[in-house]
Amino acid sequence: MSDSSNGQRQRWGVVLVALQFALLLALAAMAGSRFVNVGIGWASGALALLSALLGIWTLAHNRLGNFNIRPAPKAGGVLVTSGPYQWIRHPMYTSVLLGAAAMAALAATALAWSAWLALAGVLSVKALLEERWVAQHHPAYTAYCQQSKRFIPGVF
């Protein structure tokens, strides 16, 4: 891999992670004021709980030293296909989307749901780039992609 392509991956990774966190902060700000005034509703609570459970389950199968917050694969990373990875290639992204949906539901505005859609777009781009780059490092990844979905088991 050339230094220029590694540099390009690094730049893309930084931009996508910055967008991801900016959108999450915006959603948190929108939800936060409503949380103080109204409290958490059942829909927001259920989405937040699902997000937390999926995140914990994912971390139990893909330990903190094995993955990267940027879409570029981590040097020496191991391909994980157990636990939630049996059905979802990006369960941590799904967890983030569930948590963000909890915040959008709590904020209950078109702007919040627009931010959620933008976040879904950012995470989709991250997933596509990550899949391309991981396939270059792990030959078994292409076959694994045929038996799992990107974000939602059995759907997408």
N, C-alpha and C positions, 0 to 999 in steps of 0.2 A: 504494500500500500504506500503510495507516495505521500510525502510530507504535505503537498498542497491539498490532496484529498482529505487527509486527516485534519488539516486546518479548516477546510470547508465544513467538515462534519462538526468540528468544535463550534464554529460560528453558528451553524444551524441549530445545534443543541442549545447554545446559550440564548439565542433569540426565542426558540420555542419554549424553553423553561421560563424565561422572563415573561412571556405572554401568558403562560399558564398561571404563574403566581400572581400576576397583575389582575387577571380575571377572577381568580379565587379571592384575592383581597377585596376587589370591588363587590363580589357577591357577599362576602362576610360583612362588609360595611352596610350593604343594603339590608341584609337580614338582621344585623345586630340591633339597629334601632327598633325594628319591629319586635324582636325578641324581648327587649326591655319593656315595651309597651303592652304586648299581647301574650307573650309566652310562646312555647313551642306547640304547634298543633300536632294531631295524630299523624298526618301525612309526612310532615317534616321529621317527626320523631322516628317514624318507621324507616324512612329513607336514610336518616343518620345512623340508625342502628344497623341496617343492612350494610352500609358503607363501612362502619367500624368492624363488623364481623368478617366481611370479605377481606378487608385490609389486614386484620390479624391472621386470618387463615393463610393469606398470601405470604405474609412474612414468616409464618411457620414453615413454609415450603421453600421459600427463596430468601435466604438469610441476607442480612444487611451487607455483607462484603461481596455479594455475588452480582448485584445489579447496579445500574448507573441511572441517575436522575435524567441525564441526557439520553437521547435515542441511540447514541453510539454504544456498541457492546463494550463491556468492561474487559480489559486484557486478562486472560486467564479465567473468565467467567464460565460457568457450567450451565448447560442447557437443562432447564427444569421442566418436567412434563407431568409432575404429580400434583396432588391436591387440586386447587382450583385451575391449575394449568392444564389439567386433563381436558377441560372443556373450554377454557378461555385463554387466549394467548397473552392478553394484557389485563389480568385481573386487578392490578393496582390502578390502572387507568379507569377501569370500571368502578372501582371503589371511590376514586376521586370524583367521577361523574355522579355517582349516587350521593355523595356528600354535598356536591355542588347543587344537585337537584333539591336536596333538603333545604339548602339556603335559599334557592330560587322560590321554592314553594312557600317558605316562611316570609320572604320579602313580598311575594304575591304581586309582582309588577311585570309589565311587558319588558321593561329594561332588564330586570333580573333574568328573565327567561332568555332574552337576547344574549346576555352575557354567558348564560349556560350553553346556548347554541354555539357561540364563538369558542368557548372552552372545548366543546365536543369536536369542533373543527380543528383546533390546535392539537388535541390529543389524537385525532385521526391522522393528521400529518405526521406527528411523532411516531405513531404506530407503524405507518407505512414505511417511513425511513428506517426505523428500528428493524422491521422485518427484512428489509432489503440488506441491511448491514449485518444482521445476525446470521442470515443465510450464507453470507460470505465466510463467516467464522465457524459455523456449525453445519456440516453437510446434512445432518439428520433433520434440520429445521424445516426444510421444504416438505418433507413427508409429514412431519408433525402438523404443519399448517393445514394439510388436507383433512385431518381428523379433529381439528379444534376451530372454534370461531374467534373472531378478533375481540369482541366485547361482551356479547350476550350469547350464552350457551344455546345452540340449536337455531340461532337466528342470524346473527351478524358478528 
